[in-house]
């Protein structure tokens, strides 16, 4: 094989590799699904998984039985102690539900009457990990929606002295950053949503205590139990581009996404 042909062959292999990698990272818009009177957008990932692109927002199990809507801390706590399902809007405010859906304790997720639509299910922890592995680096950034996340304070290149020449830097002190070349800045917590997942910061209800972190924290149940009191979930943060599984008390109220069987 001549030198030019060898080079052409290598370029072709590289192009095919890049094309296959690019294809593996793409998603397509799903057909969507209507469940209990509400329509949900869906996305089909390059690995074949079809996910809801919105948080679940239902107050009935698949068989039609109602899921108790709990507003008071006392009743929510009692439901958890009795290992009974419960759900609510964030701060019991239906306006939040329009954007963020409904928060469920894990007993609603695990109820045999079925929380997900027919032909769908709440993902296992392994399925969450498969999704995150497929997305690769900066998973959280790819999963987060491109708007709706709070900014956070971080460090950025100092706007006052970043264009100074070495002579300028040697001859004077920057009175903004004191020559650290870094300054405090408000950094956007939004993601790229390059996965199509459209992850939103719907916050959490902590047991019988408080609703917290709407705007900078999103968390979704898995169907996988960790122990008697805990189950696995997948979180996203405004100030972090990573994602990964952790465990939450089963009595806490988290968001839910569904995955096609």
C-alpha positions in Angstrom: 0.0 0.0 0.0 1.5 3.4 -1.0 2.0 6.2 1.5 -0.9 8.2 0.1 -3.3 5.2 0.1 -2.3 4.4 3.7 -3.1 8.0 4.7 -6.4 7.9 2.9 -7.3 4.6 4.6 -6.4 5.9 8.1 -8.5 9.0 7.4 -11.5 6.9 6.4 -11.2 4.7 9.5 -11.0 7.9 11.6 -14.1 9.4 9.9 -16.1 6.1 10.4 -15.1 6.0 14.0 -16.1 9.7 14.6 -19.3 9.1 12.7 -20.2 6.0 14.8 -19.3 7.9 18.0 -21.4 10.9 17.0 -24.3 8.6 16.2 -24.0 6.9 19.6 -24.5 10.2 21.3 -27.6 11.3 19.5 -31.2 11.0 20.5 -34.5 11.2 18.6 -37.8 12.6 19.6 -40.1 9.8 20.8 -43.8 9.4 20.0 -44.8 10.6 23.4 -47.4 9.1 25.7 -50.7 10.2 27.2 -51.3 8.8 30.7 -54.2 9.6 33.1 -55.2 12.6 30.9 -51.7 14.2 30.6 -49.4 14.0 27.7 -45.6 13.5 28.1 -42.8 14.1 25.6 -40.4 11.2 25.3 -36.9 10.8 23.8 -35.3 7.7 22.3 -31.6 7.5 23.1 -29.0 6.0 20.7 -28.8 3.0 23.0 -32.5 2.2 22.3 -33.9 3.4 25.7 -37.0 5.5 25.5 -37.4 7.9 28.4 -40.1 10.3 29.5 -38.7 13.8 28.9 -40.9 15.2 31.7 -41.6 14.4 35.3 -44.5 12.1 36.1 -47.6 13.9 37.4 -50.3 11.5 38.3 -52.4 10.9 41.4 -53.7 7.4 40.5 -52.0 4.0 40.2 -52.2 2.2 36.9 -55.2 0.2 38.2 -57.1 3.4 39.0 -56.7 3.4 42.8 -55.9 6.9 44.1 -52.4 7.7 45.5 -52.9 9.6 48.8 -52.1 13.3 48.3 -50.6 14.4 51.6 -50.2 18.0 52.6 -49.4 17.9 56.3 -46.0 16.9 57.8 -47.7 14.7 60.3 -49.6 12.6 57.8 -46.6 12.4 55.5 -44.5 11.1 58.4 -47.2 8.5 59.3 -47.4 7.2 55.7 -43.6 6.6 55.8 -43.7 4.9 59.1 -46.5 2.6 57.8 -44.7 2.1 54.5 -47.6 3.5 52.6 -47.6 5.5 49.4 -47.9 9.2 49.4 -47.5 12.1 46.9 -47.7 15.9 46.8 -46.8 19.0 44.8 -43.7 20.9 46.0 -44.9 23.1 48.9 -48.4 21.7 48.1 -48.5 24.3 45.3 -50.2 23.1 42.1 -48.4 25.9 40.2 -45.1 24.1 40.8 -46.7 20.9 39.5 -47.2 22.5 36.0 -43.4 22.6 35.6 -42.0 20.0 38.0 -44.7 17.3 38.2 -45.4 15.5 41.5 -43.1 14.3 44.3 -43.6 10.7 45.5 -42.3 8.7 48.4 -40.6 5.4 47.4 -43.6 3.3 48.7 -45.6 4.8 45.8 -42.8 3.8 43.4 -42.7 0.3 44.7 -46.5 -0.3 45.0 -47.7 -3.4 43.2 -50.6 -1.5 41.7 -48.1 0.2 39.4 -47.1 3.9 39.2 -45.9 3.9 35.6 -48.2 3.5 32.5 -48.7 0.1 31.0 -45.6 -0.8 29.0 -43.4 1.5 31.1 -41.7 1.2 34.5 -39.7 3.3 37.0 -36.0 2.6 36.0 -33.8 0.4 38.1 -30.5 1.8 39.5 -28.8 -0.3 36.8 -30.8 1.3 34.1 -30.0 4.8 35.4 -26.3 3.9 35.3 -26.6 2.5 31.8 -28.1 5.8 30.7 -25.4 7.8 32.4 -22.6 5.6 31.0 -24.1 6.0 27.5 -23.9 9.8 27.9 -20.2 9.8 28.9 -18.4 12.8 30.3 -20.3 15.7 31.9 -23.4 13.6 32.2 -25.2 16.0 34.4 -24.6 18.9 32.0 -26.1 16.8 29.2 -29.1 15.7 31.3 -30.0 19.2 32.7 -32.4 21.4 30.8 -31.0 24.4 29.1 -33.0 26.8 31.3 -34.6 26.9 34.7 -31.6 26.2 36.9 -30.3 28.7 39.4 -26.9 30.4 39.0 -24.2 29.8 41.6 -21.2 31.7 42.8 -17.9 30.5 41.5 -14.6 31.7 40.1 -14.1 33.1 36.7 -11.1 34.8 34.9 -10.9 38.3 36.3 -12.6 40.6 33.8 -10.5 43.6 34.9 -7.0 42.2 34.2 -7.4 39.2 32.0 -6.2 41.2 28.9 -3.2 42.8 30.6 0.2 42.3 29.1 3.0 40.9 31.2 4.5 44.4 31.5 1.1 45.7 32.9 0.9 42.8 35.3 4.4 43.5 36.5 3.8 47.2 36.9 0.6 47.3 38.9 -1.7 45.3 41.1 -5.2 44.5 40.0 -7.5 46.0 42.6 -10.3 43.7 41.7 -8.7 40.3 42.2 -5.4 41.3 43.9 -3.5 39.6 41.1 -5.0 36.2 41.7 -6.4 36.5 38.1 -9.6 35.0 39.4 -12.7 36.8 40.6 -16.1 35.8 42.0 -18.8 35.4 39.4 -22.3 34.1 39.0 -22.1 31.0 36.8 -25.2 29.6 35.1 -26.4 26.3 36.5 -28.2 25.4 33.2 -27.2 22.4 31.2 -27.0 21.8 27.5 -29.8 19.2 27.4 -27.9 17.5 24.6 -29.4 14.2 25.9 -33.0 15.4 25.4 -33.7 14.3 29.0 -34.7 17.9 30.0 -33.8 17.4 33.7 -35.5 20.0 35.9 -34.6 21.1 39.4 -37.8 20.1 41.1 -36.5 19.9 44.7 -37.3 17.4 47.3 -39.6 16.8 50.3 -37.5 15.6 53.2 -39.7 13.2 55.3 -41.9 15.1 57.7 -39.6 18.2 57.7 -39.3 20.6 54.8 -39.4 21.2 51.1 -36.0 22.4 49.9 -33.8 23.1 46.9 -36.2 23.8 44.1 -34.3 25.5 41.3 -30.9 24.0 42.1 -31.5 20.3 42.7 -33.4 17.6 40.8 -33.7 14.0 42.0 -35.4 10.9 40.5 -36.3 7.6 42.2 -35.1 4.3 40.9 -37.1 1.1 41.7 -34.0 -0.4 43.4 -34.0 -0.9 47.1 -30.7 -0.3 49.0 -31.8 -1.4 52.5 -34.8 -1.4 54.8 -34.9 2.4 55.0 -33.2 3.5 51.8 -33.6 3.3 48.0 -31.4 4.4 45.1 -32.0 7.6 43.1 -30.3 9.7 40.5 -29.6 13.4 41.3 -28.6 16.5 39.3 -27.2 19.8 40.8 -27.0 23.3 39.5 -23.3 23.7 40.5 -22.1 20.3 39.2 -21.9 18.7 35.7 -21.7 15.2 37.0 -24.5 12.7 37.8 -24.5 9.4 39.6 -26.6 7.2 41.9 -27.0 7.7 45.6 -29.6 6.6 48.1 -32.4 8.5 49.8 -34.7 7.7 52.7 -37.8 5.9 51.3 -40.0 8.4 53.2 -38.7 11.4 51.2 -40.5 12.9 48.2 -38.7 12.8 44.9 -39.5 13.2 41.2 -40.1 10.2 38.9 -39.3 9.5 35.3 -40.5 6.4 33.5 -38.7 4.2 31.0 -40.4 2.1 28.3 -40.2 -1.7 28.9 
